[in-house]
Amino acid sequence: MCQACLVKKWWRTALVAILVALTGVIAPVSVVAAWAHTQISDTEAFVAAYAPLADDPAVQQAVAEKVSDAIQTRLDLPSLTQELLGNLTGSRPIASRLLPSLTGPLNSMVSDFIDKQTLAFVSSDAFSTVWETSLRATHTQFVALLSGDETAAVTVQDGRLQLQLGPFVEAVKQRLVANGFPIAAQIPEVTTAVDLAQVDPQTVATVQAAYRLLSVVADWLPWLLLLLPALALFVARDLRRTLIACGTAVVLGLLVLWAALAAAAERGTTVAVQSGFSPAAAIVVWDGAVGSMRGPALALGVTALVITFLAWLTERTTTEPIPEPAVQ
């Protein structure tokens, strides 16, 4: 074989290998980019993904605990109970000796009452409404922050993007007053928040640039995912093997993505538990976050498997020897 033919064959093989490898890399990246762009830029898609979490018992329990803690901290139950008992005892010596012993049980009763009312609220339809409204407002403000809108109301405190619990506390406060606990009306404005994401205040400009880049990349990566295998098939001499290689590369890339998601889920659960969430609530939130990514990834993986199988089957069929006709 001539030297020029060998060089040409080597060039084709190397180029096809590069295109196949890039196909395997672009496949999971395109899925993640499309998911991230939708979750970040589309408020309705974000709300649709996270709104169902309001019906999950683990999430309800986690929110109820944080809202109840915020209310009881603002009320300062020990001081409130001591003041109440002090007014009841007055100058009566017997009462002054007996009533203080009721401080602990009274605090426990009031605390239990607040816990039950809070849990009743998060189990109601009203909680779902407040939850969805808060998600929509927070996401809208977050998009404004990323797009460089100086009027964005989302704040980044110590690198954390936060969802304010104020609307939930206000709803529970009204419920407490309506159920015979008028002291709840004295609860001041609550600024307690739940961490949603980690954002370094020093790199906001970088994050904004990345957001603009993501908007472009998310639109073009699916087309690139189609172009790369097409180029590989155009250059290759063996179309069937190249098609099998491209399909296999896509499947392997998606398997790597699946493993990365599993590792990220474990890490995210650990961080959430350290922030005060229960493991069950953290898992539910994670599933809600990445749930919309699984469908496109699974569809792409199944399509790649079907194409790979059909190409393999066709190759097997064409290589089988054609039996000679029987001699009469």
N, C-alpha and C positions, 0 to 999 in steps of 0.2 A: 504494500500500500504506500502511496506517495506521501511525502512529508506534509504537503499542503492539506491532503485529506485528513491526516491525523490531527493536525492543528485545528482544522474546521470541526472535526468530531469532538475534540476536547473542548473547544469553545462552546459548542452547542450543549454539551453535557453540563459544563460548569454553569452556564446561564440558566438552564432549566432547573438545576439544583438550587440556585439562588432564588429563583422565582417561586419554587415550591416552598422553600423555607420561609420566605416572606409571606406567602399565603397562610402558612401555619401561625405566623406571628400576628398578622393583621386580623385574622378571624376573631380571636378573643378581644383584641384591642378595639375593634369596631363595635362589638357588643357592649363593652364597658363604656365606650365613648358615647354611643347612642343613649344608653341608660343614664349616664351621668348628665348629659346635656338635657335630657327630658326632665330629670328630677330637679335640676338646678334652675332651668329657665322656664319650665311650664308649671305654673302655680296649680292649675287644675289637676294635672297629672300627679303632682306632689301630694295634694290633698286627697286625691282618690287612692293613693297608695297608703297613706297614713291614717286617714279618717276611720277605716274599719278597726283600727287598734283601740278605739274608744269602747268597743264592745267586748274586748278581751278581759277576762277577770284578772289576769296578772297585771296588765297595765292599769286597770281600775284600782287595784290594791296599791300599786306603787304610787299613783297620783294621790289617792286618798291619804296615804301616810304622810306625804310631803305637805299637802294642803292642811291636814289636821295639825301637824307639827307647827306650821306657820301660824295658824290661828291661835294655838295654845301659847306659843311664844309671845305673840303680840298681846294676848290677854294677861299674861303673867299670872297664871292661876294661883300659885302660892301666895303672892302678895294680895291678890283679890280675895282669897279665902280668909286670910288673916284680917283684912279690913272689915269684911262682912261679920266675922265672929266678934271682932272688937266692938262693932256697933251693937251687937246683940247682948254682949255681956254687960256693958256699961259699968256701973258702980256696984253691981251685985257680986259679992265675993264667991258665992257658990257657983254661979254661972261662969265666972272668970276662971274657976278651977276645972270645970267639966268640959266646957265648950272647946277649948284648945285641943283636946284629945280627938276632936272630930275633924281636925284639919286634914289629916291624911285621907280618911274615908271620903270626905267631901270633895277633895281634889280628885280622887279616883272616880267618883260618880260623875263629876262635871267632865272629866277627860273622856270617860266612856261615852257620855252623851254626845260630845263633839265628834268622837270617832264614828259613832253610829250614824249621826246625821250626815257626816261627810261621805261615808260609805254609801248611804242611801242616795245621796246626790249623784255620785259617780256611777251608780247603777241605773240611773234614770235617763230618759230621753234628753233631758235638759243638758246633761253632761256632754252627750254627743254633739249637741248644737254648739256649746261653748268650745269644745275641743276643735271642731271643724273651723269655727270662726278664728280661733287663736292660731291654728296652723296656717290658714290663708293669710292672715295679717303678717305673721312672722316670715313666711316665705316671700311674700310680696316685698317686704322690707329688705330681706336678704338679697333678692335679685337686684333691688335698687342699689344696695351696697356694692355688689359685684360689678354692676354696670357703671359705677362711678357717680351715682346720683347723690349729691351732697345733702339732700333732704331725707335720706334714708334714716328710719327711726331705729333700726336694729343696732344694738350696741355690742361691741366686742370687749368683754371684761376679762382681763388676765388671759387673753387668748381663747376665750370661750364664747361661742355664739349661743345665746340663751333664749328660751321660751319663757315668758313671764307667767307666773302663777296667779297674778292679780285678779284676772277675770274669774278664775275658779274659786278663789277665796271670797270674792264679792258675792258669787252665787250661793256659796255655803253660808255666808254671813246672813243673807236674806232668809235662807231656810231656817237658820237657828232662831232668828227673831220671830219668824212666823210660827215656830213650834214652842214658844214660851220661854225663850232665852234672850230677853231684851238687852242684856249686858253685851251681847255680840255686836250690837250697833256701835259700841265704843272701839271696835277693832280699827286701828289706823290703816292707812293704805299699805298694801303689801307689795314689796319689790322683789320678793324671793323668786328665783328663776330655776329652770331645769336646763342643764347643758345639752345642746343639740349637736354642736360640732366644735372642733378645735381650730381656731383661726389666729395666727400670730399677728398682732397689731402692726408689727414692724414690716410685715410682708403683704399688707393689704394690696399695695400697688401691683406686686407680683401676681397675687391671686386674681386680681382684675384682668391682668394681661393673659393669664392662663384661661380665664373664663372666655375671653374673646377668641383665643386660639381654639378652645374646645368647640365653640360655635361653628368655626370653619371646618375643623377636623371631623366633627360628627357628621357633617353633610357629605364629605368627600370619601371617607373611609369605606362605606359600602360599595361605592363605585370602584374603588381601588381593589376591593376584595374580588370583584368580578373581573377586573382588568388583568390582575396578576396571573390567574390560571389560564385566561385566554391567551396571554403572551407566551406562557409556558407551552401551551398546546401548539401555538403557531411556530415556535422555534423547534420543538421536539420532533424527533423522527419516529418515535414510538408513542403514538397518541394514547393508547390504552394504558400503558404503564405510567405515563405522565398523569393521566386522569386519576388513576388509583393513588399515585403519590400525593396529588393535590388533596384528594378527599381524606386520605389518611392524615396529612398534615393538619387539616382543619379540625379533625376529630381530636388529635393529640393536643392541639392548642386549646381546645375547649375543655379537655380533661385537666390541663394545667390550670385553667381559669377556675374550674370547679374546686380543685385542691386549694388554690389561693383563697377562694371565698370561704372554704371551711376553716382555714387557718385564721383569716380575718375575723370570722364569726367568733372563734374561741378567744382571740385577743380583745375584740370589742366587748364580749360578755364580761371578761375580766375587768376591763376599764369601767364598764357600767356598774358592776357590783361594787367596785371601789368608790364610785360616786353615790352609792346609796340605793341603787336599784336591786331588786331581787333577780336571781339568774333567770327565772321564768319570764319576767317582764323584759329583760334584756334580749332574750332569744326571740320573743314575739316581735319586739321592735326591729330587730335585725332582719327577721323574715319579711316583715312588712317593707323594709327598705330595699332589699335585694329581690323581692318576689317578682317584680316586673322585669328583672333581668333574666330570670330563669326561662321564661317562655321563649323569647327570641333565641337564646343560646341553645335550648333544646331543639327548636325547629331547625336551626342551622346545622346542628350536629346530626340530626336524623336525615336531613337532606344530603349531607356529605356522605353519610353511611350508605344511603340508598344508591347514590351515584357511584360510589366505590364498589359496591356489590355488583351493580349492573355492569360496570366496566370489567370487573374480574370475571363475571359470568360470561360476558361476550368473548373475552380472551380465551376462556376455557373451551367455549363452543367452537371458535374458529381454529383452535389448534388440534382438536380431535381429528384423527384420520377419517377420511370418507371411505366407508366400506365398499369393496369392489362388488359389482353385481355378480350374483351366482351364475355359474355356467349351466346352461340348460343341457 
